[in-house]
Structure formats: C-alpha cells, structure tokens
Amino acid sequence: MSALKTPFALLLALAAQVSLASSLELAFVGDLMLDDGPGKTIAAGGDPLAAWDAELRSADYTIGNLECPVATTGKPLESKIFSFRADPRVMRVLAGRFDALALANNHSGDYGREAFLETLTHLKAAGIAAFGGGANLTQAHAPLWIEQKGLRIAVLSYNEFKPRSFEAGANWPGIAWSEDSHVVADIKAARAAGADLVIPFMHWGWEHETQPSARQHALARLMIDAGADAVVGGHPHVTQGAAVYRGKPIIWSLGNFVFDSFTTRETTTGWLLRMTVDRAGVAAWRTVEARMDEAGTPHRSPDARTPCWRRGQTQVAECGAN
C-alpha cells in the first residue's frame, strides 16, 4: 500500500508545483501624477512611493498609469485648465518598481508632442515599457505583452476623456483613443496573436463620481463579450468598486495613487490591485487601500476593508489588508 501512496503523493506535489509555476501575479495602481507636490517631494530627495516599495516589487509584473509627461521640453496647452509636466528626476522613484506604465490618459499630451516623445525616451532608458501611447497609431494600439511562467498576457489601454487631440495618428505620436470598434478589434487581434489573457486598462468615467457610469457598464460588457478576461479602470480620482460579469472581474476605478491637490476622503483614497492569473483566466484578486497626504504621498491603511474576489464567487467580497 505504501508503494502506491508514494507515487500518488509525488504526483500531487508535482501538480501543485505546475499550478504554482503557471500562475502569475500582476499589480496595478491608478494615477501617478509626479508634478506639483509629488515633484517637490522628489526634488527635495524624498520618495512618495517608499512605503509601497516591497508591494510594488514583489509582484511578477507591476503596472501603473502615468498621469503626466516626464520631460523638460514643450509648452503647456492653452486650452487646458490643468497641465502637468514632471521633471525627469522623477524616474528614480519609478525605475525598478514599475515594469510598464500606461500613457492613454488626458494628461500625457499636456506639453505637446515633443514632450510626449521625450517621455517615451525616459521610460525606455529606465527599462519601463510604455503602452496605450506611442510614436504613431499602430504603436499606441499595440498590446503590452507580458510573457512569464508559460503565460502570454496582452494588456491594452485606452483613454475616453477629452481632449481627443492627444490621439495618435498614422504619422504622429499620441495615445490610444477608446473607439468601440477599435477596442474590440484590438482584443480579438490579441487573442489571434496567441494571448492567453487579455486585460484592458481603461481611462474612463466621470471625475469624482463614486459609481461607474452607464457608458462604463456598457463598454465593460462589450470588452468581455469580445474576449477580455478582466477590465481594470482609472481616471475619476475616486475608487468606484468592482463587479463580476460572465465570471470576469471589473475593477471600475483604482482612484489616485500619487496625486496632490485633493482634500476629500474619496479623492485621497486609492487602491493597489493584486491580481493572480493563470491559463484559465483570473484566479483571484484583492485591493489594498492607500491614503494620500497633502503632498500627494500615499500611505497604507492597515485597518481598511476593500474589494476582493476568487474564482467561483458570483459576487465581489470585502477583505482586510494583508
């Protein structure tokens, strides 16, 4: 009998190792605005992300939304009320913590195309992949490919918030705009190219609205029906909860992560999302709350309960920080 038990035990152990090896942990954060207060902190030798260093580095792959150009060139657009531009020295707090940064947002083009192209140069020099934006339309719509532990994941990013003048063209740089037919085509193209999972990272919704809009609901369903395995969002400057559609998670908005000039509890609260994926899709995810101070520096909230989910659950639950 023991001779039979040993091979079975070994088989179980091997199966567990294979399962572990084929799962991957992704981390996402929302808006990273490194001008103004955060920029002053960095210029003075500080580090707005110091409290999150271990959390950002421990994931297999970490992604954020870069809510400003990083450049010394360009001029602010006269048509905008708020225009941001971070000094290139901010790259020291991003390098090594982020594997990729999304550029599909309403501030990437604040200082024009020259500054946008300079941003791409700084990201490349720091070893950080840029997606949702590029030197032309094709590059802006190209997926971020994550190929680790036997998985091939495509992450796409689009902006829905004005100005649309930041959109890339056939021969000029810019961001990917959220046009339904293009988004669906990109998801299907990623599947055809061999993606095991497709995850759109959206810049959408109305600012300061704590509930997702009808447009967000409709677009999320459209993307999942087209083949997306999860949808992650940002832009409203507040968190917006989460949902499950056809067994696929939707995290409506991660809120701000590094951002000053906000004063309410809602606008100074953000989430770090940790998502475990495997060949079958999203296995589990949880959020960790961050609270920003007056300088825009995020701090941990150890007693907060935030959304979480595991495969097989029909509804989103709440979990404590861990």
C-alpha positions, 0 to 999 in steps of 0.5 A, spaced: 500 500 500 505 504 501 508 503 494 502 506 491 501 512 496 508 514 494 507 515 487 500 518 488 503 523 493 509 525 488 504 526 483 500 531 487 506 535 489 508 535 482 501 538 480 501 543 485 508 545 483 505 546 475 499 550 478 504 554 482 509 555 476 503 557 471 500 562 475 502 569 475 501 575 479 500 582 476 499 589 480 496 595 478 495 602 481 491 608 478 494 615 477 501 617 478 501 624 477 509 626 479 508 634 478 506 639 483 507 636 490 509 629 488 515 633 484 517 637 490 517 631 494 522 628 489 526 634 488 527 635 495 530 627 495 524 624 498 520 618 495 512 618 495 512 611 493 517 608 499 512 605 503 509 601 497 516 599 495 516 591 497 508 591 494 510 594 488 516 589 487 514 583 489 509 582 484 511 578 477 509 584 473 507 591 476 503 596 472 501 603 473 498 609 469 502 615 468 498 621 469 503 626 466 509 627 461 516 626 464 520 631 460 523 638 460 521 640 453 514 643 450 509 648 452 503 647 456 496 647 452 492 653 452 486 650 452 487 646 458 485 648 465 490 643 468 497 641 465 502 637 468 509 636 466 514 632 471 521 633 471 525 627 469 528 626 476 522 623 477 524 616 474 528 614 480 522 613 484 519 609 478 525 605 475 525 598 478 518 598 481 514 599 475 515 594 469 510 598 464 506 604 465 500 606 461 500 613 457 492 613 454 490 618 459 488 626 458 494 628 461 500 625 457 499 630 451 499 636 456 506 639 453 505 637 446 508 632 442 515 633 443 514 632 450 510 626 449 516 623 445 521 625 450 517 621 455 517 615 451 525 616 451 525 616 459 521 610 460 525 606 455 532 608 458 529 606 465 527 599 462 519 601 463 515 599 457 510 604 455 503 602 452 496 605 450 501 611 447 506 611 442 510 614 436 504 613 431 497 609 431 499 602 430 504 603 436 499 606 441 494 600 439 499 595 440 498 590 446 503 590 452 505 583 452 507 580 458 510 573 457 512 569 464 511 562 467 508 559 460 503 565 460 502 570 454 498 576 457 496 582 452 494 588 456 491 594 452 489 601 454 485 606 452 483 613 454 475 616 453 476 623 456 477 629 452 481 632 449 481 627 443 487 631 440 492 627 444 490 621 439 495 618 435 495 618 428 498 614 422 504 619 422 504 622 429 505 620 436 499 620 441 495 615 445 490 610 444 483 613 443 477 608 446 473 607 439 468 601 440 470 598 434 477 599 435 477 596 442 474 590 440 478 589 434 484 590 438 482 584 443 480 579 438 487 581 434 490 579 441 487 573 442 489 571 434 496 573 436 496 567 441 494 571 448 492 567 453 489 573 457 487 579 455 486 585 460 484 592 458 486 598 462 481 603 461 481 611 462 474 612 463 468 615 467 466 621 470 471 625 475 469 624 482 463 620 481 463 614 486 459 609 481 461 607 474 457 610 469 452 607 464 457 608 458 462 604 463 457 598 464 456 598 457 463 598 454 465 593 460 460 588 457 462 589 450 470 588 452 468 581 455 463 579 450 469 580 445 474 576 449 477 580 455 478 576 461 478 582 466 477 590 465 481 594 470 479 602 470 482 609 472 481 616 471 475 619 476 480 620 482 475 616 486 475 608 487 468 606 484 468 598 486 468 592 482 463 587 479 463 580 476 460 579 469 460 572 465 465 570 471 470 576 469 472 581 474 471 589 473 475 593 477 471 600 475 476 605 478 483 604 482 482 612 484 489 616 485 495 613 487 500 619 487 496 625 486 496 632 490 491 637 490 485 633 493 482 634 500 476 629 500 476 622 503 474 619 496 479 623 492 485 621 497 483 614 497 486 609 492 487 602 491 493 597 489 490 591 485 493 584 486 491 580 481 493 572 480 492 569 473 493 563 470 491 559 463 484 559 465 483 566 466 483 570 473 484 566 479 483 571 484 484 578 486 484 583 492 485 591 493 489 594 498 487 601 500 492 607 500 491 614 503 494 620 500 497 626 504 497 633 502 503 632 498 500 627 494 504 621 498 500 615 499 500 611 505 497 604 507 491 603 511 492 597 515 485 597 518 481 598 511 476 593 508 476 593 500 474 589 494 476 582 493 474 576 489 476 568 487 474 564 482 467 561 483 464 567 487 458 570 483 459 576 487 465 581 489 467 580 497 470 585 502 477 583 505 482 586 510 489 588 508 494 583 508 
